Amino acid sequence: MTKNHGPSIKNDEQYEALREEGMSKSKAARIANDPNSGKKGGKAEKYEDRTKSDLYAKAQEIGIEGRSKMSKKELISALRNS
């Protein structure tokens, strides 16, 4: 049975799980009170569906060296391993 942590904690079960993982009370409370927490993210387009120039720009942003000589396949691999 989940303990009731009062009106300041919206999701008592999630709060307790986060505290057991070692999070501070304030951080666990922030996450447990966020209505979007626990929802799946990852709305980005797959690397395979992007153009080579898009991949190059992302590699440049991250700072992958040698990107100018890489093929699309090599850029994808480098981005996944960075």
Backbone as a chain_set.jsonl record, in Angstrom:
{"seq": "MTKNHGPSIKNDEQYEALREEGMSKSKAARIANDPNSGKKGGKAEKYEDRTKSDLYAKAQEIGIEGRSKMSKKELISALRNS", "coords": {"N": [[0.848, -1.189, 0.0], [0.58, 2.172, -0.869], [1.922, 4.976, 0.729], [0.255, 7.921, 1.809], [1.316, 11.014, 0.916], [0.333, 13.494, 1.344], [-1.341, 16.553, 0.166], [0.545, 17.899, -1.347], [1.985, 16.203, -2.945], [1.365, 14.762, -5.961], [1.469, 12.222, -7.197], [1.782, 9.663, -5.393], [2.8, 7.021, -5.492], [4.731, 7.06, -7.565], [6.429, 8.97, -6.475], [7.403, 7.642, -4.168], [8.792, 5.506, -5.385], [10.814, 6.899, -6.731], [12.168, 8.045, -4.558], [13.129, 5.711, -3.364], [15.003, 5.023, -5.253], [16.931, 6.777, -4.641], [16.706, 9.509, -5.019], [16.509, 12.989, -4.12], [14.166, 14.488, -1.821], [12.966, 16.823, -2.843], [13.508, 16.733, -5.618], [12.275, 14.309, -6.339], [9.651, 14.983, -5.714], [9.169, 17.064, -7.569], [9.243, 15.629, -9.997], [7.225, 13.699, -9.586], [5.029, 15.341, -9.424], [4.749, 16.391, -11.938], [2.674, 16.372, -14.664], [3.376, 15.335, -17.125], [5.412, 13.566, -16.716], [6.849, 10.363, -17.046], [5.703, 9.784, -19.432], [6.235, 8.633, -22.749], [8.887, 9.854, -24.654], [10.793, 11.025, -27.411], [10.253, 11.914, -30.165], [11.643, 12.386, -32.393], [12.738, 12.23, -35.802], [13.761, 9.26, -37.494], [17.207, 8.446, -38.0], [17.785, 7.233, -40.462], [15.8, 8.204, -42.105], [16.426, 10.817, -42.507], [18.088, 13.429, -44.382], [21.378, 13.393, -45.887], [22.654, 15.839, -45.542], [21.248, 16.869, -43.361], [22.043, 15.051, -41.393], [24.774, 15.597, -41.404], [24.759, 18.224, -40.419], [23.821, 17.779, -37.825], [25.918, 16.191, -36.852], [27.932, 18.083, -36.953], [27.004, 19.903, -35.077], [27.254, 18.373, -32.756], [29.936, 17.917, -32.792], [31.462, 15.97, -34.14], [34.348, 14.623, -35.407], [35.904, 14.505, -38.664], [33.672, 14.341, -40.185], [33.095, 15.454, -42.68], [34.07, 13.766, -44.6], [32.566, 11.524, -44.39], [30.181, 8.968, -45.267], [26.595, 8.721, -45.627], [25.756, 6.492, -44.161], [27.967, 6.142, -42.474], [27.864, 8.541, -41.046], [25.463, 8.181, -39.641], [26.178, 6.011, -38.014], [28.258, 7.209, -36.52], [26.828, 9.213, -35.193], [25.093, 7.7, -33.603], [26.898, 6.501, -31.912], [27.937, 8.508, -30.409]], "CA": [[0.0, 0.0, 0.0], [1.334, 3.406, -0.989], [1.679, 5.96, 1.777], [-0.259, 9.208, 1.348], [2.27, 12.053, 1.263], [-0.367, 14.759, 1.472], [-1.785, 17.197, -1.072], [1.645, 18.482, -2.122], [2.494, 15.171, -3.849], [0.252, 14.324, -6.815], [1.587, 10.804, -7.522], [2.492, 9.092, -4.25], [3.506, 5.802, -5.891], [5.912, 7.465, -8.311], [7.292, 9.656, -5.513], [8.073, 6.62, -3.356], [9.74, 4.778, -6.234], [11.949, 7.785, -6.969], [12.901, 8.159, -3.298], [13.837, 4.444, -3.18], [16.135, 5.058, -6.175], [17.94, 7.654, -4.059], [16.509, 10.93, -5.338], [16.166, 13.863, -3.002], [12.723, 14.709, -1.669], [12.488, 17.891, -3.727], [13.538, 16.279, -7.007], [11.229, 13.294, -6.48], [8.371, 15.693, -5.698], [9.012, 17.756, -8.853], [8.924, 14.646, -11.033], [5.929, 13.083, -9.28], [3.967, 16.333, -9.623], [4.707, 16.775, -13.347], [1.7, 15.513, -15.352], [3.982, 14.728, -18.314], [6.469, 12.615, -16.372], [6.484, 8.971, -17.29], [5.231, 9.618, -20.806], [7.313, 8.348, -23.676], [9.327, 10.964, -25.497], [11.39, 10.49, -28.626], [9.463, 12.222, -31.358], [12.573, 12.724, -33.473], [12.745, 11.42, -37.011], [14.844, 8.285, -37.525], [18.371, 8.886, -38.775], [17.693, 6.709, -41.831], [14.827, 8.998, -42.851], [16.961, 12.168, -42.675], [19.009, 13.602, -45.508], [22.785, 13.407, -45.5], [22.993, 17.181, -45.054], [20.698, 16.98, -42.006], [22.925, 14.271, -40.529], [26.026, 16.349, -41.325], [24.519, 19.361, -39.524], [23.741, 17.241, -36.466], [27.28, 15.79, -36.504], [28.661, 19.332, -36.744], [26.494, 20.423, -33.807], [27.808, 17.546, -31.689], [31.388, 18.034, -32.86], [32.074, 14.739, -34.636], [35.457, 14.924, -36.307], [35.969, 13.724, -39.888], [32.312, 14.215, -40.737], [33.014, 15.888, -44.078], [34.437, 12.652, -45.472], [31.728, 10.37, -44.062], [28.977, 8.668, -46.032], [25.389, 8.798, -44.807], [25.802, 5.345, -43.254], [28.997, 6.431, -41.48], [27.341, 9.604, -40.189], [24.478, 7.563, -38.753], [26.934, 5.232, -37.038], [28.952, 8.133, -35.645], [25.841, 9.875, -34.335], [24.587, 6.726, -32.633], [27.949, 6.146, -30.969], [28.473, 9.695, -29.729]], "C": [[0.889, 1.247, 0.0], [0.929, 4.375, 0.105], [1.176, 7.257, 1.149], [0.691, 10.288, 1.842], [1.633, 13.435, 1.318], [-0.68, 15.394, 0.13], [-0.653, 17.774, -1.921], [2.26, 17.49, -3.108], [1.316, 14.604, -4.64], [0.273, 12.818, -7.094], [2.443, 10.141, -6.451], [3.332, 7.874, -4.626], [4.808, 6.134, -6.634], [6.922, 8.147, -7.38], [8.084, 8.646, -4.682], [9.117, 5.855, -4.158], [10.994, 5.616, -6.489], [12.804, 7.952, -5.713], [13.697, 6.887, -3.035], [15.056, 4.351, -4.095], [17.224, 6.011, -5.689], [17.791, 9.123, -4.383], [16.152, 11.71, -4.084], [14.65, 14.049, -2.962], [12.21, 15.746, -2.665], [12.479, 17.461, -5.186], [12.452, 15.241, -7.263], [9.853, 13.953, -6.526], [8.118, 16.406, -7.018], [8.592, 16.786, -9.949], [7.54, 14.056, -10.813], [4.773, 14.051, -9.516], [3.83, 16.796, -11.067], [3.743, 15.85, -14.092], [2.265, 14.826, -16.592], [5.058, 13.704, -17.985], [5.953, 11.196, -16.579], [5.953, 8.724, -18.682], [6.429, 9.428, -21.721], [7.617, 9.583, -24.515], [9.783, 10.413, -26.831], [10.558, 10.701, -29.874], [10.341, 12.532, -32.569], [12.479, 11.723, -34.616], [13.939, 10.46, -36.975], [15.985, 8.808, -38.378], [18.272, 8.435, -40.233], [16.758, 7.533, -42.711], [15.306, 10.438, -43.1], [17.893, 12.229, -43.882], [20.442, 13.605, -44.984], [23.172, 14.779, -44.944], [22.43, 17.433, -43.65], [21.597, 16.252, -41.005], [24.25, 14.99, -40.323], [25.869, 17.513, -40.336], [24.463, 18.906, -38.064], [25.134, 16.835, -35.981], [28.141, 17.014, -36.207], [28.287, 19.93, -35.387], [27.124, 19.689, -32.624], [29.33, 17.63, -31.651], [32.098, 16.76, -33.28], [33.143, 15.102, -35.664], [35.448, 13.994, -37.51], [34.647, 13.578, -40.601], [32.227, 14.568, -42.214], [33.344, 14.769, -45.057], [33.564, 11.418, -45.261], [30.555, 10.218, -45.022], [27.775, 8.793, -45.084], [25.403, 7.687, -43.763], [26.814, 5.582, -42.128], [28.561, 7.543, -40.521], [26.349, 9.046, -39.176], [25.195, 6.795, -37.635], [27.646, 6.143, -36.032], [28.002, 8.835, -34.687], [25.303, 8.937, -33.26], [25.618, 6.386, -31.566], [28.533, 7.34, -30.243], [27.799, 9.92, -28.402]], "O": [[1.834, 1.348, 0.783], [-0.256, 4.57, 0.374], [1.629, 7.642, 0.071], [0.858, 10.463, 3.049], [2.341, 14.441, 1.337], [-0.333, 14.851, -0.919], [-0.864, 18.105, -3.088], [2.984, 17.898, -4.016], [0.386, 14.038, -4.065], [-0.785, 12.2, -7.215], [3.665, 10.063, -6.575], [4.449, 7.713, -4.134], [5.855, 5.551, -6.355], [8.127, 7.921, -7.492], [9.296, 8.785, -4.516], [10.21, 5.587, -3.658], [12.108, 5.093, -6.462], [14.031, 7.995, -5.8], [14.821, 6.958, -2.537], [16.033, 3.681, -3.761], [18.315, 6.05, -6.258], [18.673, 9.914, -4.051], [15.582, 11.18, -3.131], [13.951, 13.799, -3.944], [11.147, 15.57, -3.26], [11.545, 17.786, -5.92], [11.781, 15.289, -8.294], [8.986, 13.529, -7.29], [7.004, 16.372, -7.542], [7.693, 17.081, -10.738], [6.765, 13.927, -11.76], [3.652, 13.618, -9.782], [2.89, 17.522, -11.392], [3.983, 14.644, -14.142], [1.699, 13.84, -17.064], [5.567, 13.038, -18.887], [4.79, 10.885, -16.321], [5.769, 7.573, -19.079], [7.499, 9.993, -21.494], [6.716, 10.258, -25.013], [9.219, 9.439, -27.329], [10.205, 9.742, -30.559], [9.842, 12.894, -33.634], [12.182, 10.544, -34.422], [15.007, 10.817, -36.477], [15.767, 9.523, -39.355], [18.638, 9.184, -41.138], [16.912, 7.552, -43.932], [14.655, 11.189, -43.826], [18.415, 11.211, -44.337], [20.681, 13.795, -43.792], [23.933, 14.866, -43.981], [23.053, 18.123, -42.843], [21.877, 16.759, -39.919], [24.793, 15.003, -39.218], [26.752, 17.752, -39.512], [24.996, 19.574, -37.178], [25.494, 17.101, -34.835], [28.983, 16.981, -35.311], [29.149, 20.401, -34.646], [27.482, 20.303, -31.619], [29.941, 17.437, -30.6], [33.213, 16.493, -32.831], [32.877, 15.791, -36.649], [35.038, 12.837, -37.406], [34.52, 12.774, -41.525], [31.376, 14.037, -42.928], [32.938, 14.82, -46.218], [33.794, 10.381, -45.883], [30.008, 11.201, -45.522], [27.946, 8.951, -43.875], [25.09, 7.931, -42.598], [26.549, 5.261, -40.97], [28.856, 7.49, -39.327], [26.391, 9.397, -37.997], [24.85, 6.924, -36.46], [27.633, 5.873, -34.831], [28.321, 9.031, -33.514], [25.084, 9.358, -32.124], [25.26, 6.025, -30.445], [29.528, 7.202, -29.532], [28.128, 10.875, -27.697]]}, "num_chains": 1, "name": "protein.A"}
